[in-house]
Amino acid sequence: SPPPPPPPPLPAKPALDLAIALPPLTEDDTDLYTASERLLYEHVQERRGTYQDVKDLVALVRREGFDAGEIEAVMHQRKFRRGWRQDASREARFFMATLAEQAERYREMLDEVRNAIRVQAELTPDERNLLAVAWKSVADSGRDALRALSLLTADGAGADSSLVRQFRRCLASEVLAHCRDHTRLLDEQLLPAAKGGEARTFLLKMKGDSLKYCAEVMAGPARVEAGRQAQAAYSAAEDVAAKELSVSHPVRLKLALNHSVCIYEIVGDKGRAIGMAKTAFDQAIDKLDSLDEDSYRDTTLIMQLLRDNIALWTSPDEEGDGRGQGFPEGEEGIDSVIPVETLLQGRTRGELVALAKLAEQAERYDEMLRATTSLARMGAEQLSVEERNLFSVSCKMVIGAKRAASRTLAAIEQKHREQQQGGAAAAADAAQKQEWAAGYRDKVDVEIARTCSEILSIVDVSALPAAKSPDSAVFFHKMKADYLRYLTEIAAGDERTRAAERSRVAYSLALDLARSELPPTSPVRLGLVLNASVFYYEILNQRDQACLMAKEAFDDAIAELDTLGEEEYRNSTLIMQLLRDNLTLWTEEDEEPEG
């Protein structure tokens, strides 16, 4: 029978129309889109991407050798079900929260804990600690970024002050919304359900912490009011702790630590802060002899923090009253979240580079990736060395976190698989946990596949066609091969075989071009060989070929090192050291006796 006709082109629409505004796709759309194209379309909708993003992705699907149907198979090969969370038990949600913590995916960790709280709001000590870790980790992502931008401004690093201020407002709005949501959760669900002095002290202290974080990112009367509310929550916690908890109890000591910091940084009363910290320290030290080993360790750890603060605040080098420490400038008039995407609209090439640098310094790699992909999609001219490096770093950091999470979850899945050798009850529990871990890993692998497909689309559609110099062309051919390799890592069976072959072809093309156009000492050529040799060793299991490739590159480069300037020498030798480390490791592994 004749092959089916190709799908018709996407209907014409302005490139900047948001895909989310388009009508949702249904099963009736199969005549217009393939299943894999619908998957890509829906993903762009979820990410509030542009209609151009959809066209870029589908163009990649319909071009040379890159079949999104295989990506779709990778995404769904382990029977991943999105809807399982609707029916998940409270136990499952807390287990998923622990998985998310180990995978360092704290927003999802917080989501799982909050969903469990909706089932039952009274928390055990372990559950309270999970909530605290998740909430604080999410808040600290924004707070640490704000501190980094504050230091950047203070150092006068030459950043555009307007862009810095706008980025700060976006981050501050995120922290503020996060902490307000948490304060509502505490007031409406957790505190009414809390039983016992330790639980109420813990949660009231957390409310004080949340309000303190609000005050940190605010300015003017709003900051003063948030600081007043934080002190009220801390004081309420102290009233409960004074009646119910020992002066050496870790929760009571942590309350004193955080309350004194609030007084020092938000209120600006250095003397009162020092007095509060010193009183808590002195009262606890008299009770240390009565503590068991675990309590002694927890208590003395917090006491050390109290003592460190006292030493800092009383130091002759510590000037002023402490107000605004770490957050010298709050923001006024923030009533709702300001999406970072708003910063990207209508930006020039130079402004996108500046935003990418700001995001990198703040370690906000998702935002950095948004800026660099906007830059790469301009496509009119070749990316400069600085621009392509920013794009590469942002891609690597985002996909690297997901790959690390997938490996962590795979190890947990394997651990629970091995635990199914015990009794019937233990085996059933381990099997259930293995299934949960596998489902979570599927979710992460879907993200890896989608992120790789987006990056490959940009490289194929924009970056490579604009690459005019051999150096730039090799750089992006290598990048294409790398992200095809990442797709191979999460594939299995025939899909893995096909994905590996596509990656091998991409590396071969890049290597041929590099050997003909770039010197052996080129960092781009050396980096390509480094990654290609890892591919041959880990994916194709061709260990001899991997070692030969790495050794030849090392030997060829070392013969020409004397011709390099200082900076080129440093960049090249750094990658050569990685090649040598791999050679040493691989040689030792091959020499290990079997048994």
C-alpha positions, 0 to 999 in steps of 0.5 A: 500500500502507498505510504500515508501522506505527510501531515499538513503544516500547522495552521498559520498564526502569529509566532508570539500567540501563546499556545495556552490560548489555543483550543486544546487538542483532542483525540479527533486531531489525529488527522492533523497531528501525529500522536507524538506531535500532539504530545509536544503541542500539549507540553508547550501549552503546559509551559506557556510556550509560544506557537513558534515553539510548537512549530520548531518542535514539529519541524524537528520531528519532520526533519532528518532522522529525529523521530518524536515517536521514539521520544514518546515511546521513551516517555511511556515505556514504563507505563507511567500514569499521571493520574495515580496521585488522585488516588494516592494514600496519605502514606504514599504521599509522605513516601513520595515526599521523602523520594522528592527530598532525596532527588532534591526536588523540593517543590514537588516534596512540598506539594506531596506534604500539602496534599497529605495534610489535606487528608489529615492535618495533625502531623507526627514529628517526622512529618513536621520535619518533612514539611519544614525541610520542603517549605524552607528549601523552596523559600531559600531558593528565592532568598539565596538568589536575592542575596546573590543579587544584593551582593552583585549590586553592592560590589558594583559589578557593572550589571544593568541596575534596571534589570537587576531591580526587575529580577529582584522584584520577580524573585521577591514576589515569588518568596512573598507568595510562597510564604503567604501561602504557607502562613495560611496553611499554618493558620487554617489547617496545621495549628488548629489540628496541633496537639501538644506543646512541642507541636504548637511551639514548632508550628508557631515558630514556623509561622514566625519564620514565614512572616520573617521571610515576608518582611525580608523582601518587603519595604516601608510600612509593609516590612514593619507590619510583617516584622510585627506579625513575625514577633507576635508568632514567635512570642506566642510560641515562647509562651507555649514553650515556657509552659511545656518544653525544657530550656534545653529542648531543641525546638525551644532553642531553635525558636530562640535562635530564629526569634533573636535573628528576627529582632536583629535583622528585621527590628534592628534591636541588637541589644535585645537580640544578643540578650535573648540569644545569651539567655537561651544559651545560658539556661540550656548549658545548665541542663546539658548533663541531664540529656541523653546522647541524641538530645545532647547532640541536637541541643549542642548543635543549636547552642553552637549557632547561638554562640556564633551569632552572639560572637558575630553581633558583639564583634567590633567589626559588626557595625550598625543595628543589624537591620536589613542584614542579607536583604539591604533593599526590600521591595514595595508594591508587590501584591502578586507573583511577577513571572520571570517570563515578563522580563524576557518580553521585547528584550534585545540580544544584549539584555538577554545575555545580561539576564542570563548572567544574572540568573547564573549568578543567582543559581536560578538555572530554569530562568537562565535557560529561558533567557538563553533559549530566547537568545538562541531562537533569534537565529539571525546571526551566529551565537558568540562564544559567550552566548553559546557558553551561557546557553550550554551552561543553562542547558547542562545545569537544568538537564543535569539536575533531572539526570541526577534525580533519575539516577537517585530514584533508580537506586532507591527503586533497586534497593526496594527491589532487593528488599522483596526477599524477606517475609510476605508483609515486608516483601509486599511493602517493598514491592509497593515502594518500588512501584512508587519509586518507579512511577516517580522516576518515570515522571522525571524521565518524561521531563528529561525527554521533553527538555532534551527534545526542546534543546535539540529543537533549538540546536537543529532549527536555530543554532546550527544553521546560524553557525558559520565558524568551524568552532561554533559548528563543532560546538553545536554538533557536540551539543546535539550528540550529548542530548541524544546521549541523554535520551539514550540513557533513559531508553530501553530495548529497541528505543535505546538501540535506535537512540544510541545509533543516532547519538553515535552518528552525531558524535561521528559527524562532530569528530570528523569536523573537529579533526579537519578544522580544529587544532588538537589543543582546541577546548571545543575539540577536547571537550567533544572527545571527552564526551564521545569517549564517555558515550562509547564507554558507558552507552556502547560498552566499547571500552577499548575504543573509548580508551583509544579515543581519549588517549589519542586526543590527550597525546595529540594535545600534549605535543602542542601545548607549548604553542598556547598562550596562558589562558588557552593553556589553562582551558585545554589542560583542564579538559586534558586532566579529565581525559587522563582521569577517565583513562586511569579509572577505565584502565583500573576497572579493566584490570580488576580480577573477576570473582 
